[in-house]
């Protein structure tokens, strides 16, 4: 199912500068996570230009650390009754909460999320909903991000750079207490911290 990748592409501002060239020569521009989403979508046969032609964007909510999602409102290609489609990409716990079928996330979804994050992967959730012309005219985009249809999870691996581990060791050798802070899921943070040499217990994690 490539719908999660399509949603990631729709919500991303990154782009491939030379999509006509061989994959190994692609040059992606934008923020790292969004570049990864755009490249994954391109490998699945989706492209930014094609999406913009079929479903032009008419509204956007940029990622906000408070809301933890980004959203893209587009003119949908299907049918007069659902003329607009809202695509959402964000933190799984937020998307689960705003999904109409299972606000807390089904046991299967939560288990899959824990499996992914415990490996140190950064995990994003995708969702969408149809928006009527009347709602589009009368409601701010942020108020439309409710009663979503969950579509899937996207996992990204962000390798730890060698110099990070060395910097932490230098800090410790100098008597500095190191605290690891991140916006990622706590299990992702724990896995990455352990990879960096931290000895983590449940009491050490503050969410």
C-alpha positions as CSV (number, residue, x, y, z in Angstrom):
1,X,0.0,0.0,0.0
2,X,1.6,3.3,-1.1
3,X,-1.0,5.6,0.4
4,X,1.2,6.4,3.5
5,X,4.1,7.3,1.1
6,X,1.7,9.5,-0.9
7,X,0.6,11.3,2.3
8,X,4.2,11.7,3.3
9,X,4.9,13.2,-0.1
10,X,1.9,15.5,0.1
11,X,2.9,16.9,3.5
12,X,6.6,17.3,2.6
13,X,8.1,20.5,1.3
14,X,11.3,18.6,0.2
15,X,11.8,17.7,-3.5
16,X,14.2,15.9,-5.8
17,X,16.0,18.3,-8.0
18,X,16.8,15.9,-10.8
19,X,14.1,13.1,-10.8
20,X,14.9,12.4,-14.5
21,X,18.3,11.1,-13.6
22,X,19.2,7.6,-12.3
23,X,18.2,7.0,-8.7
24,X,21.8,6.9,-7.5
25,X,22.3,10.4,-8.8
26,X,19.2,12.0,-7.2
27,X,19.8,15.3,-5.4
28,X,17.1,15.9,-2.7
29,X,16.6,19.3,-1.2
30,X,14.9,20.1,2.1
31,X,14.7,18.9,5.7
32,X,16.3,15.5,6.4
33,X,13.1,13.6,7.4
34,X,11.1,15.1,4.5
35,X,13.9,14.3,2.0
36,X,13.7,10.7,3.1
37,X,9.9,10.6,2.6
38,X,10.2,12.1,-0.8
39,X,12.9,9.7,-1.9
40,X,10.9,6.7,-0.6
41,X,7.8,7.9,-2.4
42,X,9.8,8.4,-5.7
43,X,11.2,4.8,-5.4
44,X,7.5,3.7,-5.1
45,X,6.7,5.5,-8.4
46,X,5.2,8.7,-6.9
47,X,6.5,12.1,-7.9
48,X,5.9,15.6,-6.5
49,X,5.1,17.1,-9.9
50,X,2.5,14.5,-10.7
51,X,0.8,14.9,-7.3
52,X,0.6,18.7,-7.7
53,X,-1.0,18.3,-11.2
54,X,-3.6,15.8,-10.0
55,X,-4.3,17.2,-6.6
56,X,-3.1,20.8,-6.3
57,X,-2.6,22.1,-2.8
58,X,-4.9,24.8,-1.5
59,X,-3.9,24.9,2.2
60,X,-1.1,23.7,4.5
61,X,-0.3,23.4,8.2
62,X,3.4,23.3,8.8
63,X,4.8,20.9,11.5
64,X,4.3,22.4,14.9
65,X,6.1,20.9,18.0
66,X,2.9,21.6,20.0
67,X,0.5,19.8,17.7
68,X,3.1,17.3,16.3
69,X,1.7,17.0,12.9
70,X,1.8,18.6,9.4
71,X,-1.2,18.7,7.0
72,X,-1.9,19.4,3.4
73,X,-5.3,20.2,2.0
74,X,-5.7,19.3,-1.6
75,X,-8.3,19.3,-4.3
76,X,-9.2,15.6,-4.6
77,X,-9.5,13.9,-8.0
78,X,-12.5,11.8,-7.2
79,X,-16.2,12.8,-7.3
80,X,-18.2,16.0,-6.7
81,X,-19.2,15.0,-3.1
82,X,-15.7,14.9,-1.8
83,X,-14.0,17.7,-3.6
84,X,-11.2,18.1,-1.0
85,X,-8.8,15.7,0.7
86,X,-6.8,16.5,3.9
87,X,-3.6,14.5,4.3
88,X,-1.9,14.4,7.8
89,X,1.6,13.3,8.8
90,X,2.6,13.3,12.5
91,X,3.4,11.6,15.8
92,X,1.6,8.3,16.1
93,X,0.1,9.0,19.5
94,X,-1.4,12.2,18.1
95,X,-2.7,10.6,14.9
96,X,-4.2,7.7,16.9
97,X,-6.0,10.2,19.2
98,X,-7.5,12.0,16.2
99,X,-8.5,8.8,14.3
100,X,-12.2,8.0,14.3
101,X,-11.9,4.2,14.2
102,X,-9.6,3.8,17.3
103,X,-8.7,7.0,19.2
104,X,-6.2,5.1,21.4
105,X,-4.8,3.0,18.6
106,X,-5.7,-0.7,18.3
107,X,-3.5,-3.2,20.2
108,X,-2.0,-4.3,16.9
109,X,-1.0,-0.7,16.0
110,X,0.4,0.0,19.4
111,X,2.4,-3.3,19.3
112,X,3.8,-2.4,15.9
113,X,4.7,1.1,17.0
114,X,6.6,-0.4,20.0
115,X,8.4,-2.9,17.8
116,X,9.6,-0.1,15.5
117,X,10.5,2.5,18.1
118,X,12.4,-0.1,20.2
119,X,14.7,-0.6,17.3
120,X,15.6,3.1,17.3
121,X,13.6,4.0,14.3
122,X,11.8,7.3,14.0
123,X,8.1,6.5,13.4
124,X,5.5,8.7,11.8
125,X,1.8,8.0,11.3
126,X,-0.3,9.0,8.3
127,X,-4.0,9.6,8.0
128,X,-6.5,11.4,5.8
129,X,-10.1,12.6,5.6
130,X,-12.4,14.0,3.0
131,X,-13.5,17.6,3.5
132,X,-16.7,19.1,2.1
133,X,-16.6,22.4,0.2
134,X,-18.7,24.0,3.0
135,X,-16.3,22.9,5.7
136,X,-13.4,24.0,3.6
137,X,-14.9,27.5,3.4
138,X,-16.0,27.8,7.0
139,X,-13.4,26.1,9.1
140,X,-9.7,26.8,9.7
141,X,-7.5,23.9,8.5
142,X,-6.4,23.0,12.1
143,X,-10.1,22.4,13.1
144,X,-10.4,19.8,10.2
145,X,-7.7,17.6,11.8
146,X,-10.3,15.4,13.5
147,X,-12.2,12.1,12.7
148,X,-9.3,10.9,10.6
149,X,-8.9,7.6,8.8
150,X,-5.6,6.1,9.9
151,X,-3.6,4.8,6.9
152,X,-0.3,3.5,8.2
153,X,3.1,4.0,9.9
154,X,6.3,5.1,8.2
155,X,9.6,4.2,9.9
156,X,12.9,6.0,9.2
157,X,16.4,5.1,10.5
158,X,18.6,8.0,11.4
159,X,22.1,6.5,11.9
160,X,24.1,7.8,14.9
161,X,27.2,9.6,13.6
162,X,30.6,8.5,14.9
163,X,31.5,11.9,16.2
164,X,28.4,12.0,18.4
165,X,29.6,9.0,20.4
166,X,33.1,10.5,20.7
167,X,31.8,13.9,21.8
168,X,29.7,12.2,24.6
169,X,32.8,10.3,25.8
170,X,34.8,13.6,25.9
171,X,32.1,15.2,27.9
172,X,32.1,12.4,30.4
173,X,35.8,12.4,30.7
174,X,35.6,16.1,31.5
175,X,33.2,15.4,34.3
176,X,30.1,16.7,32.5
177,X,26.8,14.9,33.1
178,X,25.1,14.3,29.8
179,X,21.3,14.4,29.3
180,X,19.7,13.2,26.1
181,X,16.7,15.2,24.9
182,X,14.7,14.6,21.8
183,X,11.3,15.0,20.3
184,X,11.1,11.4,19.2
185,X,9.0,8.6,20.8
186,X,10.5,7.5,24.2
187,X,11.4,4.0,23.0
188,X,13.2,5.5,20.0
189,X,15.1,7.8,22.3
190,X,15.9,4.9,24.6
191,X,17.3,2.7,21.8
192,X,19.4,5.5,20.4
193,X,20.7,6.5,23.9
194,X,21.7,2.9,24.6
195,X,23.5,2.8,21.2
196,X,25.4,5.9,22.4
197,X,26.5,4.1,25.6
198,X,23.8,5.3,28.1
199,X,22.6,2.8,30.6
200,X,18.9,3.4,30.6
201,X,16.3,2.3,33.1
202,X,12.6,3.3,33.1
203,X,13.1,5.8,35.9
204,X,15.7,7.6,33.8
205,X,13.1,8.5,31.1
206,X,11.0,11.6,31.5
207,X,8.3,12.1,28.9
